[in-house]
Amino acid sequence: MTSSLSRDWLVGQRWFRAKQRPIATVSQLDAARLDPAELSVLEVAYADDGPPDHYLVPTVDGREPADGEGAWIAVVRAMADGGEVRGAHGRFTCSRTDALEELLPSAHEA
């Protein structure tokens, strides 16, 4: 399990909340295969000795997925289908919610 998602990449993401904190390390704690992608759990440790943050990020070959690679479709399909996906250290439980229904009325076809 390796990830080439960099500190600079993380800080550039709109969803990354700790843009002002100095990052010490980014580690991939677990990953589950969702062909053609992986669902990765990243731990971001900070140089200020504060608590780390954890993010669930779809990746392709340890990097950010490019448009058209099918990573986001795989994530939506897993949520729509439900069930579990086994990672190296645990299980990822996928479930369908009302929010998915509102966003994608035909998510079961994704």
C-alpha positions as CSV (number, residue, x, y, z in Angstrom):
1,M,0.0,0.0,0.0
2,T,1.6,3.2,-1.1
3,S,0.3,6.6,-1.9
4,S,1.9,9.4,-3.8
5,L,-0.7,12.0,-2.7
6,S,1.5,14.8,-1.6
7,R,1.3,17.5,1.1
8,D,1.0,20.1,-1.6
9,W,-1.9,18.2,-3.2
10,L,-3.8,17.9,0.1
11,V,-3.4,21.6,0.9
12,G,-4.8,22.5,-2.6
13,Q,-8.0,20.5,-2.0
14,R,-11.0,22.5,-1.0
15,W,-12.2,19.8,1.4
16,F,-8.8,19.8,3.3
17,R,-9.6,21.7,6.4
18,A,-6.1,22.3,8.0
19,K,-4.5,24.3,5.3
20,Q,-2.7,26.6,7.8
21,R,-1.2,23.7,9.9
22,P,2.3,22.5,9.0
23,I,2.1,18.9,7.8
24,A,4.7,16.5,9.1
25,T,3.6,13.3,7.3
26,V,0.9,11.8,5.1
27,S,0.4,8.1,5.5
28,Q,-2.0,5.6,3.9
29,L,-3.4,3.5,6.8
30,D,-5.6,1.2,4.8
31,A,-7.1,0.8,1.3
32,A,-9.8,-1.3,-0.3
33,R,-10.0,-2.2,-4.0
34,L,-13.0,-0.7,-5.9
35,D,-12.1,-1.5,-9.5
36,P,-10.5,0.5,-11.1
37,A,-9.8,2.5,-8.0
38,E,-8.9,2.1,-4.3
39,L,-10.6,3.8,-1.4
40,S,-7.7,5.0,0.8
41,V,-7.7,6.1,4.4
42,L,-5.1,8.8,4.8
43,E,-3.7,10.0,8.1
44,V,-2.2,13.5,8.1
45,A,0.1,14.2,11.1
46,Y,1.0,17.7,11.9
47,A,4.3,19.3,12.9
48,D,2.5,21.2,15.7
49,D,2.0,18.0,17.6
50,G,-1.7,18.4,17.5
51,P,-4.0,15.4,16.8
52,P,-3.8,13.9,13.3
53,D,-6.7,14.1,10.8
54,H,-8.0,11.2,8.7
55,Y,-9.5,11.4,5.2
56,L,-11.2,8.8,3.0
57,V,-9.9,9.4,-0.5
58,P,-10.5,7.5,-3.8
59,T,-7.1,6.9,-5.5
60,V,-5.9,5.2,-8.7
61,D,-2.4,3.7,-8.5
62,G,-1.8,5.7,-5.3
63,R,-2.6,9.0,-6.8
64,E,-5.6,11.3,-7.4
65,P,-7.9,9.9,-10.0
66,A,-8.1,11.6,-13.3
67,D,-11.5,12.3,-15.0
68,G,-12.7,9.3,-17.0
69,E,-10.8,6.7,-14.9
70,G,-13.9,5.5,-13.3
71,A,-12.9,6.1,-9.6
72,W,-16.0,8.2,-8.7
73,I,-18.3,5.8,-10.5
74,A,-16.8,2.9,-8.5
75,V,-17.4,4.8,-5.2
76,V,-21.1,5.7,-6.1
77,R,-21.7,2.1,-7.3
78,A,-20.3,0.7,-3.9
79,M,-22.7,3.1,-2.0
80,A,-25.6,2.2,-4.2
81,D,-25.0,-1.5,-3.9
82,G,-24.2,-1.5,-0.2
83,G,-22.2,-4.3,1.4
84,E,-18.6,-4.5,2.5
85,V,-15.3,-4.2,0.9
86,R,-12.3,-5.7,2.6
87,G,-9.2,-3.6,3.1
88,A,-5.7,-4.7,4.2
89,H,-6.5,-3.9,7.9
90,G,-10.3,-3.8,8.1
91,R,-13.6,-3.5,6.2
92,F,-15.2,-0.6,4.5
93,T,-19.0,-0.7,4.9
94,C,-20.9,1.0,2.1
95,S,-24.5,2.1,2.5
96,R,-27.1,3.9,0.5
97,T,-28.7,7.0,2.2
98,D,-31.4,9.4,1.4
99,A,-28.8,12.0,0.3
100,L,-27.6,9.6,-2.4
101,E,-31.2,9.3,-3.6
102,E,-31.6,13.0,-3.7
103,L,-28.4,13.6,-5.6
104,L,-28.7,10.6,-8.0
105,P,-32.2,9.4,-8.3
106,S,-31.0,6.5,-10.5
107,A,-27.9,5.7,-8.4
108,H,-28.8,2.0,-8.4
109,E,-27.9,2.2,-12.1
110,A,-24.5,3.9,-11.6
